[in-house]
């Protein structure tokens, strides 16, 4: 959450942004306009990748300020496009459409929350895997991962619906494993910022996969591959969870060769831009895949269904397979073969 008291007007958040060419004076002027509740050019040029939070040395959370003002001003391309879909999301969150779907599991196993994603948004066979055997699966509009709505000018949805979604999950009376970063962020980060009550224990998918692989080492065959990781924008809120991913890679026997666009320099998948600046979106995808190929990767690994879908076209174009993180684990467990050439790791 934006904290003006932490902002020292150093300008780093926008000077380091790769999508604008502001010097310090211009960056500071832009932030001052936003702090005064005024329109600023950055609102229209921001692609909502959240990288400015990583660039901020004081933890002031400049992305939150930008997202609030994008929604408030309402004239930037992302917010304009978002207006056409946010009403439908609100109906789903209120249970008017896309009703909750619960697939019961064993009483002693946790819930696997898909947020509002459908089962078919994940690779074929994901929920038949031994990894998730016996888990209750829950999804639907009433379980949406609200923090992701900042990518369409819907910053206020967290405040409006956050406690309601957390209460619904708590009513299931089980621990929760989140399949998507944004759902986890709601419980682990924004709930504390807004004072929401989280009435259940929860775990990030990466931690769950790490624990499963560690507990089933005798079933793992090391893959001996190199992979490039494409980070979902939501990981910017929880950078410490990248350590679990590194452990997963070690356990399944893949290496993560250094490349330009990873960790603090990671690129957005470009989903927020596809309908607002398609040329820039394609350029971002090109840079991402060329960089992955340059580091010698045998595949690019994703951890978000949206990223996975968006990267389908460049994966085919560049001949570099993309693999969802759960499928990478399933390959090491012998449930799936390594993809051939540009084969897809999910259904189309």
DOKOLMAR-736733 format. One record per residue (C-alpha): residue number from 1; residue in one letter; x, y, z negated. Coordinates in steps of 0.02 Angstrom, whole numbers. Layout:
<recs>
{NUM, 'A', {X, Y, Z}};
...
</recs>
This chain:
<recs>
{1, 'X', {0, 0, 0}};
{2, 'X', {64, 174, 44}};
{3, 'X', {150, 259, -102}};
{4, 'X', {193, 440, -63}};
{5, 'X', {293, 454, -224}};
{6, 'X', {419, 331, -153}};
{7, 'X', {440, 420, 12}};
{8, 'X', {598, 528, 17}};
{9, 'X', {566, 584, 197}};
{10, 'X', {725, 501, 259}};
{11, 'X', {638, 461, 424}};
{12, 'X', {715, 286, 438}};
{13, 'X', {546, 203, 466}};
{14, 'X', {522, 291, 633}};
{15, 'X', {702, 328, 683}};
{16, 'X', {733, 140, 685}};
{17, 'X', {569, 98, 773}};
{18, 'X', {612, 21, 942}};
{19, 'X', {454, 87, 1024}};
{20, 'X', {486, 274, 1000}};
{21, 'X', {642, 380, 1019}};
{22, 'X', {623, 499, 871}};
{23, 'X', {770, 582, 788}};
{24, 'X', {763, 614, 601}};
{25, 'X', {679, 784, 614}};
{26, 'X', {543, 718, 729}};
{27, 'X', {517, 564, 622}};
{28, 'X', {498, 667, 463}};
{29, 'X', {379, 787, 551}};
{30, 'X', {269, 640, 605}};
{31, 'X', {262, 568, 429}};
{32, 'X', {223, 739, 355}};
{33, 'X', {75, 758, 474}};
{34, 'X', {7, 589, 419}};
{35, 'X', {32, 630, 235}};
{36, 'X', {-71, 788, 265}};
{37, 'X', {-211, 684, 343}};
{38, 'X', {-177, 750, 517}};
{39, 'X', {-161, 667, 687}};
{40, 'X', {14, 626, 747}};
{41, 'X', {88, 552, 905}};
{42, 'X', {148, 396, 816}};
{43, 'X', {-32, 339, 791}};
{44, 'X', {-50, 313, 978}};
{45, 'X', {123, 238, 1003}};
{46, 'X', {125, 119, 854}};
{47, 'X', {101, -63, 906}};
{48, 'X', {62, -118, 726}};
{49, 'X', {212, -234, 713}};
{50, 'X', {244, -182, 530}};
{51, 'X', {433, -171, 560}};
{52, 'X', {437, 5, 487}};
{53, 'X', {408, -73, 316}};
{54, 'X', {571, -168, 333}};
{55, 'X', {661, -10, 388}};
{56, 'X', {597, 91, 240}};
{57, 'X', {733, 91, 106}};
{58, 'X', {619, 143, -38}};
{59, 'X', {468, 27, -19}};
{60, 'X', {346, 168, 19}};
{61, 'X', {250, 57, 142}};
{62, 'X', {241, 176, 292}};
{63, 'X', {145, 49, 397}};
{64, 'X', {-1, 61, 275}};
{65, 'X', {-5, 250, 297}};
{66, 'X', {-3, 231, 486}};
{67, 'X', {-140, 99, 486}};
{68, 'X', {-251, 202, 371}};
{69, 'X', {-234, 352, 485}};
{70, 'X', {-258, 252, 644}};
{71, 'X', {-428, 199, 578}};
{72, 'X', {-470, 371, 507}};
{73, 'X', {-425, 469, 665}};
{74, 'X', {-494, 332, 777}};
{75, 'X', {-424, 395, 943}};
{76, 'X', {-269, 287, 965}};
{77, 'X', {-285, 146, 1094}};
{78, 'X', {-280, 4, 967}};
{79, 'X', {-419, 81, 861}};
{80, 'X', {-523, 121, 1016}};
{81, 'X', {-515, -60, 1076}};
{82, 'X', {-544, -120, 898}};
{83, 'X', {-711, -29, 887}};
{84, 'X', {-782, -149, 1015}};
{85, 'X', {-748, -303, 907}};
{86, 'X', {-743, -249, 725}};
{87, 'X', {-932, -248, 711}};
{88, 'X', {-936, -431, 757}};
{89, 'X', {-803, -470, 628}};
{90, 'X', {-903, -378, 495}};
{91, 'X', {-1056, -484, 536}};
{92, 'X', {-950, -642, 519}};
{93, 'X', {-877, -586, 353}};
{94, 'X', {-1053, -557, 288}};
{95, 'X', {-1108, -730, 342}};
{96, 'X', {-1222, -672, 483}};
{97, 'X', {-1120, -762, 615}};
{98, 'X', {-984, -897, 619}};
{99, 'X', {-1043, -984, 459}};
{100, 'X', {-923, -1068, 341}};
{101, 'X', {-866, -1242, 390}};
{102, 'X', {-805, -1359, 253}};
{103, 'X', {-735, -1531, 290}};
{104, 'X', {-728, -1622, 123}};
{105, 'X', {-571, -1710, 69}};
{106, 'X', {-507, -1805, -82}};
{107, 'X', {-547, -1733, -253}};
{108, 'X', {-364, -1727, -303}};
{109, 'X', {-301, -1640, -146}};
{110, 'X', {-297, -1452, -115}};
{111, 'X', {-397, -1351, 9}};
{112, 'X', {-319, -1307, 176}};
{113, 'X', {-382, -1135, 224}};
{114, 'X', {-386, -1093, 409}};
{115, 'X', {-457, -919, 376}};
{116, 'X', {-577, -885, 521}};
{117, 'X', {-478, -985, 648}};
{118, 'X', {-562, -1134, 730}};
{119, 'X', {-488, -1308, 721}};
{120, 'X', {-453, -1302, 908}};
{121, 'X', {-345, -1146, 883}};
{122, 'X', {-212, -1263, 815}};
{123, 'X', {-117, -1400, 910}};
{124, 'X', {-215, -1557, 951}};
{125, 'X', {-206, -1685, 812}};
{126, 'X', {-146, -1562, 679}};
{127, 'X', {-278, -1608, 553}};
{128, 'X', {-262, -1795, 585}};
{129, 'X', {-80, -1787, 533}};
{130, 'X', {-18, -1876, 379}};
{131, 'X', {43, -1706, 322}};
{132, 'X', {-134, -1648, 285}};
{133, 'X', {-214, -1816, 244}};
{134, 'X', {-353, -1803, 115}};
{135, 'X', {-357, -1612, 108}};
{136, 'X', {-521, -1518, 112}};
{137, 'X', {-523, -1402, 263}};
{138, 'X', {-615, -1237, 256}};
{139, 'X', {-639, -1106, 391}};
{140, 'X', {-764, -978, 452}};
{141, 'X', {-798, -793, 466}};
{142, 'X', {-827, -781, 279}};
{143, 'X', {-646, -834, 250}};
{144, 'X', {-563, -713, 374}};
{145, 'X', {-384, -656, 346}};
{146, 'X', {-422, -472, 330}};
{147, 'X', {-249, -397, 330}};
{148, 'X', {-232, -442, 514}};
{149, 'X', {-370, -319, 556}};
{150, 'X', {-242, -179, 550}};
{151, 'X', {-197, -234, 726}};
{152, 'X', {-364, -167, 786}};
{153, 'X', {-394, -15, 678}};
{154, 'X', {-481, -109, 538}};
{155, 'X', {-373, -63, 388}};
{156, 'X', {-524, -34, 273}};
{157, 'X', {-585, -215, 292}};
{158, 'X', {-467, -271, 153}};
{159, 'X', {-545, -153, 28}};
{160, 'X', {-722, -192, 86}};
{161, 'X', {-714, -382, 92}};
{162, 'X', {-555, -439, 5}};
{163, 'X', {-628, -484, -165}};
{164, 'X', {-777, -570, -84}};
{165, 'X', {-666, -687, 17}};
{166, 'X', {-554, -728, -131}};
{167, 'X', {-707, -766, -237}};
{168, 'X', {-773, -886, -105}};
{169, 'X', {-610, -981, -105}};
{170, 'X', {-608, -984, -295}};
{171, 'X', {-783, -1059, -296}};
{172, 'X', {-713, -1216, -212}};
{173, 'X', {-625, -1256, -376}};
{174, 'X', {-463, -1313, -294}};
{175, 'X', {-287, -1254, -258}};
{176, 'X', {-271, -1175, -86}};
{177, 'X', {-140, -1196, 49}};
{178, 'X', {-146, -1059, 179}};
{179, 'X', {-117, -1106, 362}};
{180, 'X', {-97, -924, 414}};
{181, 'X', {18, -789, 348}};
{182, 'X', {-116, -655, 338}};
{183, 'X', {-228, -759, 227}};
{184, 'X', {-83, -790, 109}};
{185, 'X', {-39, -605, 110}};
{186, 'X', {-215, -561, 54}};
{187, 'X', {-195, -671, -100}};
{188, 'X', {-12, -638, -137}};
{189, 'X', {17, -456, -91}};
{190, 'X', {-138, -352, -58}};
{191, 'X', {-237, -429, -201}};
{192, 'X', {-111, -357, -323}};
{193, 'X', {-113, -189, -236}};
{194, 'X', {-303, -176, -242}};
{195, 'X', {-327, -261, -410}};
{196, 'X', {-423, -409, -339}};
{197, 'X', {-445, -564, -446}};
{198, 'X', {-370, -722, -371}};
{199, 'X', {-454, -863, -465}};
{200, 'X', {-354, -1007, -393}};
{201, 'X', {-177, -1067, -367}};
{202, 'X', {-115, -1046, -190}};
{203, 'X', {33, -1092, -80}};
{204, 'X', {105, -1035, 86}};
{205, 'X', {109, -1162, 228}};
{206, 'X', {300, -1153, 236}};
{207, 'X', {318, -1201, 53}};
{208, 'X', {192, -1342, 74}};
{209, 'X', {282, -1411, 227}};
{210, 'X', {451, -1397, 140}};
{211, 'X', {386, -1494, -9}};
{212, 'X', {303, -1627, 101}};
{213, 'X', {461, -1657, 203}};
{214, 'X', {569, -1661, 49}};
{215, 'X', {454, -1790, -31}};
{216, 'X', {452, -1898, 128}};
{217, 'X', {633, -1890, 181}};
{218, 'X', {634, -2076, 217}};
{219, 'X', {505, -2048, 355}};
{220, 'X', {599, -1906, 442}};
{221, 'X', {706, -1930, 596}};
{222, 'X', {819, -1781, 626}};
{223, 'X', {780, -1696, 791}};
{224, 'X', {954, -1628, 829}};
{225, 'X', {889, -1477, 925}};
{226, 'X', {915, -1290, 927}};
{227, 'X', {761, -1180, 903}};
{228, 'X', {725, -995, 907}};
{229, 'X', {592, -938, 783}};
{230, 'X', {460, -813, 834}};
{231, 'X', {402, -727, 675}};
{232, 'X', {220, -678, 654}};
{233, 'X', {201, -493, 607}};
{234, 'X', {123, -546, 441}};
{235, 'X', {291, -613, 384}};
{236, 'X', {348, -432, 365}};
{237, 'X', {247, -426, 204}};
{238, 'X', {328, -584, 134}};
{239, 'X', {509, -590, 197}};
{240, 'X', {561, -703, 54}};
{241, 'X', {462, -847, 133}};
{242, 'X', {586, -855, 276}};
{243, 'X', {696, -955, 158}};
{244, 'X', {567, -1096, 157}};
{245, 'X', {572, -1098, 347}};
{246, 'X', {760, -1119, 345}};
{247, 'X', {738, -1267, 227}};
{248, 'X', {609, -1344, 344}};
{249, 'X', {730, -1328, 489}};
{250, 'X', {867, -1411, 388}};
{251, 'X', {753, -1554, 336}};
{252, 'X', {696, -1593, 514}};
{253, 'X', {870, -1573, 587}};
{254, 'X', {856, -1417, 694}};
{255, 'X', {973, -1269, 694}};
{256, 'X', {923, -1087, 711}};
{257, 'X', {1061, -1007, 815}};
{258, 'X', {1086, -820, 785}};
{259, 'X', {998, -709, 911}};
{260, 'X', {958, -525, 930}};
{261, 'X', {772, -530, 898}};
{262, 'X', {750, -619, 733}};
{263, 'X', {726, -579, 549}};
{264, 'X', {724, -389, 527}};
{265, 'X', {739, -368, 716}};
{266, 'X', {600, -491, 760}};
{267, 'X', {484, -443, 902}};
{268, 'X', {294, -439, 893}};
{269, 'X', {208, -568, 1004}};
{270, 'X', {126, -415, 1088}};
{271, 'X', {-54, -469, 1055}};
{272, 'X', {-109, -293, 999}};
{273, 'X', {-46, -223, 1164}};
{274, 'X', {-122, -341, 1291}};
{275, 'X', {-276, -232, 1318}};
{276, 'X', {-193, -64, 1282}};
{277, 'X', {-20, -70, 1363}};
{278, 'X', {-2, -230, 1463}};
{279, 'X', {162, -176, 1544}};
{280, 'X', {244, -154, 1374}};
{281, 'X', {170, -318, 1312}};
{282, 'X', {247, -414, 1457}};
{283, 'X', {414, -326, 1431}};
{284, 'X', {416, -376, 1247}};
{285, 'X', {377, -556, 1291}};
{286, 'X', {516, -556, 1422}};
{287, 'X', {644, -491, 1299}};
{288, 'X', {591, -620, 1171}};
{289, 'X', {610, -769, 1287}};
{290, 'X', {768, -709, 1373}};
{291, 'X', {846, -687, 1202}};
{292, 'X', {790, -861, 1147}};
{293, 'X', {865, -938, 1303}};
{294, 'X', {1026, -839, 1283}};
{295, 'X', {1057, -913, 1111}};
{296, 'X', {1042, -1088, 1181}};
{297, 'X', {875, -1134, 1104}};
{298, 'X', {786, -1292, 1161}};
{299, 'X', {618, -1220, 1108}};
{300, 'X', {537, -1071, 1024}};
{301, 'X', {442, -1106, 862}};
{302, 'X', {285, -1012, 812}};
{303, 'X', {184, -1006, 651}};
{304, 'X', {29, -907, 700}};
{305, 'X', {-113, -967, 813}};
{306, 'X', {-125, -795, 894}};
{307, 'X', {62, -789, 932}};
{308, 'X', {53, -968, 994}};
{309, 'X', {-85, -924, 1116}};
{310, 'X', {-6, -762, 1177}};
{311, 'X', {162, -847, 1209}};
{312, 'X', {85, -984, 1318}};
{313, 'X', {113, -885, 1479}};
{314, 'X', {295, -838, 1451}};
{315, 'X', {332, -1013, 1386}};
{316, 'X', {276, -1082, 1554}};
{317, 'X', {360, -943, 1654}};
{318, 'X', {529, -961, 1569}};
{319, 'X', {524, -1151, 1552}};
{320, 'X', {555, -1142, 1365}};
{321, 'X', {436, -1251, 1263}};
{322, 'X', {346, -1169, 1117}};
{323, 'X', {311, -1277, 966}};
{324, 'X', {194, -1236, 823}};
{325, 'X', {280, -1258, 655}};
{326, 'X', {167, -1403, 603}};
{327, 'X', {204, -1494, 766}};
{328, 'X', {391, -1475, 735}};
{329, 'X', {366, -1569, 572}};
{330, 'X', {255, -1698, 656}};
{331, 'X', {392, -1731, 785}};
{332, 'X', {518, -1765, 647}};
{333, 'X', {391, -1882, 566}};
{334, 'X', {368, -1979, 728}};
{335, 'X', {190, -1921, 761}};
{336, 'X', {231, -1826, 920}};
{337, 'X', {370, -1829, 1050}};
{338, 'X', {481, -1681, 1086}};
{339, 'X', {402, -1583, 1230}};
{340, 'X', {468, -1610, 1405}};
{341, 'X', {524, -1454, 1496}};
{342, 'X', {390, -1320, 1480}};
{343, 'X', {259, -1439, 1409}};
{344, 'X', {136, -1357, 1293}};
{345, 'X', {135, -1399, 1109}};
{346, 'X', {-50, -1361, 1097}};
{347, 'X', {-206, -1392, 1196}};
{348, 'X', {-256, -1265, 1328}};
</recs>
